[in-house]
């Protein structure tokens, strides 16, 4: 039971973090690139 828990929880967490991270990156990505270009 505990081994199943240790496998299931991280995979759910990684999946949700990946989904959130992709949406954040799509929103922030262009501004981040422009900031890097302006910073030189």
N, C-alpha and C positions, 0 to 999 in steps of 0.2 A: 504493500500500500504506500509506504513512504517513498520507495523508489519511483513508483508511478507519479507521485506528487512532485518529486524533484525533476522529473522529465517534463511533465505537463506545464507546470507554472512558468519555467523559463521560456519555453517555446511560445506560450501565449504572450508573455511579456515582450519577447523579442519581436513577435509578429505585430503587436500593437505599436511598439516603439518604431518599428520600421515604417508602418503606415503613417504615423504622426510625423516622423522624420522626413519622409518623402514630401508630404504636403508642405511642411515648413521650408524645406529646401527649394521647392518650386516657387514659393512665395518670396523667400529671402535671396535666393540664388542670383538673380540679375542685379539686385542692389549690392550684393557682396562682391560680384565681379567688377562692377563699376567703381566701387570703393577701392578695390585693389588696383585698378588701372589709374585712378586719380592719385592714389598714394605713391605710385611709381614703382 
